[in-house]
Amino acid sequence: MYNSVIQINKSALKNNIDFIKSLIDKSVTLSSVVKGNAYGHSILKMIPLLQKLEVNHFSVYSSFEAKQVFKVAKNNFTILIMGDINNTDEDWIIDNAIEFFVFNISRLNQMLSKAKQKKKTIIIHIEIETGMNRTGFNEEDWIQIIQLVNANKNFIKVKGLCTHFAGAESLNNYVRVKQQQKKFKKAIKFFKTHEIVPQQIHCSCSAAVLAFPTKNYDMVRVGILQYGLWPSRESFIKYISKLNISTNPLKPVLSWKSYIMDIKRVPKGEFIGYGSSFLAENETVVASVPIGYGYGYSRSLSNLGRVIINNVRYSVIGTINMNMFLVDITSSNTIAINDEVILIGSSTDLDIPLSSFCNNTDQLNYEVLSRIDKDIPRTITL
Ligand SMILES: *Cc1c(COP(=O)(O)O)cnc(C)c1O
């Protein structure tokens, strides 16, 4: 047994997928974004669950992640690599018809020459630079890639044309994102007039699906919403106020639980843990939990975190260590070693949402999730 467990709730996932589907047209493909070990949920566990919900299109960051998805995906599925392809994976990608973003000529040329040797076709999504200035073809390069594609039609299939927004989750970026949409539209027109008509035009991440529901084109690449979390607090407030509802339509999929390793009494006037960040102003009963920043429980939760033990909330005291942290349980006289400790998730009456980590520590929910230790076993709950 490991010293904590991550639970993946199947009905919450179904709830969220239904919610996402309610936001997009029937004709729009839902690509499930499972980069970052499926936002910490585990690629190996999530793919079968998603496929049961008829989600069969998966977007990953790297060829490494693509291989993980490939290992567990069944029947008809599509894998799309949005970012890095390691040189050693090029053959595997071509042999298995893995789709990928192309954002520079050198990658395209390299994959093309491999495809020619193998007498196979590569399936590409041309990424357009629209203003994020991360990856993507600048306008002045469009004609070059079009010529290269049109000269090698037997070896290159342009399946998609795509872009990514630089922060659709915040109104701060409204003007910039609007300009990106305009640029993307221009690119689509340009490619079409040069005989490149991709099946899948796509640009929307979770925030864009919420903010620009009429601009999804043929496919959406949705990550965070699937897992039951919002791209930002602002996007949540905006959504519920637009619909005039007060309940959260999403359900968090992930819970994280550990247990009490030790309990001890600390006399009044002593410092607790490393350094002097926590002073016991009274005699204090301290419980240790075998979880620390080494497992993704951020050090910035020092003296700030909360946990639930036996349906009561307790405070983290002192600094978070690599492998453990301490909880003040003075107010309880029933807690015992091995009692369950909820780090993220809910008990009968209480809830510790992942978003509370973010409020306290200035971390994104994306960041908290993707840093949770990959070795922690993930179990599926109904
Ligand atoms: C991560 C990512 C997404 C998904 O973002 P969410 O906000 O989690 O929906 C979509 N497209 C690209 C290119 C990404 O990197």
The ligand as an SDF file (V2000), in Angstrom:
LIG
                    3D

 15 15  0  0  0  0  0  0  0  0999 V2000
   -4.0970   22.4000  -22.4440 C   0  0  0  0  0  0  0  0  0  0  0  0
   -4.6050   22.7330  -23.7780 C   0  0  0  0  0  0  0  0  0  0  0  0
   -5.9820   22.6900  -24.0410 C   0  0  0  0  0  0  0  0  0  0  0  0
   -7.0110   22.4060  -22.9710 C   0  0  0  0  0  0  0  0  0  0  0  0
   -7.1070   23.4630  -22.0440 O   0  0  0  0  0  0  0  0  0  0  0  0
   -8.2370   23.4750  -20.9180 P   0  0  0  0  0  0  0  0  0  0  0  0
   -8.2160   24.8600  -20.4170 O   0  0  0  0  0  0  0  0  0  0  0  0
   -7.8180   22.4950  -19.8760 O   0  0  0  0  0  0  0  0  0  0  0  0
   -9.5050   23.0970  -21.5610 O   0  0  0  0  0  0  0  0  0  0  0  0
   -6.3930   22.9260  -25.3410 C   0  0  0  0  0  0  0  0  0  0  0  0
   -5.4960   23.2030  -26.3260 N   0  0  0  0  0  0  0  0  0  0  0  0
   -4.1710   23.2690  -26.0950 C   0  0  0  0  0  0  0  0  0  0  0  0
   -3.2430   23.5750  -27.2250 C   0  0  0  0  0  0  0  0  0  0  0  0
   -3.6830   23.0440  -24.8180 C   0  0  0  0  0  0  0  0  0  0  0  0
   -2.3620   23.1150  -24.5940 O   0  0  0  0  0  0  0  0  0  0  0  0
  1  2  1  0
  2  3  1  0
  2 14  2  0
  3  4  1  0
  3 10  2  0
  4  5  1  0
  5  6  1  0
  6  7  2  0
  6  8  1  0
  6  9  1  0
 10 11  1  0
 11 12  2  0
 12 13  1  0
 12 14  1  0
 14 15  1  0
M  END
$$$$
